[in-house]
Amino acid sequence: MTLIYKIFRDNEFRALLTVGRTNGAPVDLADGFIHLSTGEQVRETAAKHFKGEDNLYLLALDADALGPALKWEPSRGGALFPHLYRALHLDDLLWHRPLPLENGAHDFTGLP
């Protein structure tokens, strides 16, 4: 199993819980795919795109279970990032938890 992650703001996460699926955050809608991160990338993603934001959720998914809709494509500095080219379904989640902001940084304690 290869764990990958999605960070959602509270309203985005609540919409996923309510509807059972989502096409992602505004940046995902604009780009035509859902941006995801590996364990090695997710801290930088949080710092770059969610700096100072509270009320976030960290969602974990199994990359292997997402099938051919998951593409690994170059992004920051040529690193391969996972991009999901379909809706994200509640059933895709392995787990989710709040991603608290502590002393100006997001707390990833316990992340594998």
Phi, psi and omega per residue, in radians:
M1 nan 2.328 3.093
T2 -1.955 1.928 -3.135
L3 -1.363 2.360 2.986
I4 -2.314 2.884 -2.945
Y5 -2.353 2.664 3.022
K6 -2.266 2.384 3.035
I7 -1.854 2.235 3.096
F8 -2.149 2.543 2.947
R9 -1.276 2.833 -3.065
D10 -0.938 -0.834 -3.092
N11 -1.145 -0.604 3.113
E12 -1.192 -0.720 3.121
F13 -1.170 -0.756 3.131
R14 -1.090 -0.648 3.099
A15 -1.124 -0.717 3.083
L16 -1.068 -0.766 3.126
L17 -1.105 -0.683 -3.091
T18 -1.267 -0.830 -3.036
V19 -1.545 -0.516 -3.135
G20 1.614 -0.055 3.102
R21 -2.796 2.804 3.109
T22 -2.688 2.632 3.000
N23 -1.662 0.134 3.006
G24 1.819 -3.002 3.125
A25 -1.373 2.985 3.133
P26 -0.909 -0.694 3.126
V27 -1.130 -0.618 3.106
D28 -1.168 -0.778 3.123
L29 -1.062 -0.717 -3.131
A30 -1.167 -0.638 -3.072
D31 -1.559 -0.260 3.095
G32 1.487 0.241 3.075
F33 -2.754 2.859 3.132
I34 -1.644 2.111 3.130
H35 -1.299 2.239 3.083
L36 -2.223 2.953 -3.137
S37 -2.422 2.644 3.001
T38 -1.396 3.022 3.074
G39 -1.057 -0.572 3.130
E40 -1.324 -0.382 -3.052
Q41 -1.740 -0.403 -2.918
V42 -1.158 -0.566 3.116
R43 -1.156 -0.749 3.111
E44 -1.166 -0.656 3.078
T45 -1.038 -0.804 3.130
A46 -1.080 -0.793 -3.110
A47 -1.155 -0.631 -3.076
K48 -1.421 -0.759 -2.995
H49 -1.825 -0.232 -3.079
F50 -2.287 0.409 -3.081
K51 -0.939 2.197 3.086
G52 1.326 -0.013 -3.119
E53 -1.505 2.353 3.060
D54 -1.854 3.111 3.131
N55 1.069 0.784 3.082
L56 -1.844 2.788 3.067
Y57 -2.212 2.451 3.067
L58 -1.831 2.173 -3.129
L59 -1.970 2.367 3.122
A60 -1.933 2.413 -3.141
L61 -2.324 2.734 3.037
D62 -1.647 1.930 -3.101
A63 -1.006 -0.675 -3.088
D64 -1.128 -0.484 -3.094
A65 -1.466 -0.161 -3.071
L66 -1.465 -0.188 3.036
G67 1.219 -2.763 -3.027
P68 -1.225 -0.171 3.100
A69 -1.290 -0.231 3.098
L70 -1.634 2.132 3.132
K71 -2.061 2.470 3.061
W72 -1.766 1.971 -3.020
E73 -2.241 2.586 -3.139
P74 -1.171 2.471 3.089
S75 -2.495 -2.239 -3.106
R76 -0.742 2.036 3.050
G77 1.048 0.358 3.133
G78 1.491 -0.036 3.111
A79 -1.146 2.518 3.106
L80 -1.430 2.186 3.100
F81 -1.996 2.542 3.068
P82 -1.377 2.272 3.110
H83 -2.199 2.243 -3.110
L84 -1.750 2.086 -3.105
Y85 -1.752 0.895 3.001
R86 -2.905 3.026 3.094
A87 -1.127 2.584 3.021
L88 -1.576 2.179 -3.104
H89 -1.798 2.574 3.108
L90 -0.946 -0.630 3.126
D91 -1.162 -0.288 3.104
D92 -1.277 -0.358 -3.046
L93 -1.336 2.306 2.986
L94 -1.441 -0.717 3.082
W95 -2.848 2.929 3.050
H96 -2.599 2.669 3.107
R97 -2.745 2.761 3.045
P98 -1.068 2.623 3.076
L99 -2.070 1.508 -3.018
P100 -1.226 2.677 3.063
L101 -1.752 2.092 -3.125
E102 -2.267 2.119 -3.131
N103 0.943 0.691 3.065
G104 1.455 -0.010 3.139
A105 -2.248 2.649 3.120
H106 -1.397 2.439 -3.053
D107 -1.631 1.882 3.126
F108 -1.756 0.382 -3.138
T109 -0.906 2.281 3.101
G110 1.561 -0.067 3.121
L111 -1.237 2.240 3.141
P112 -1.080 nan nan
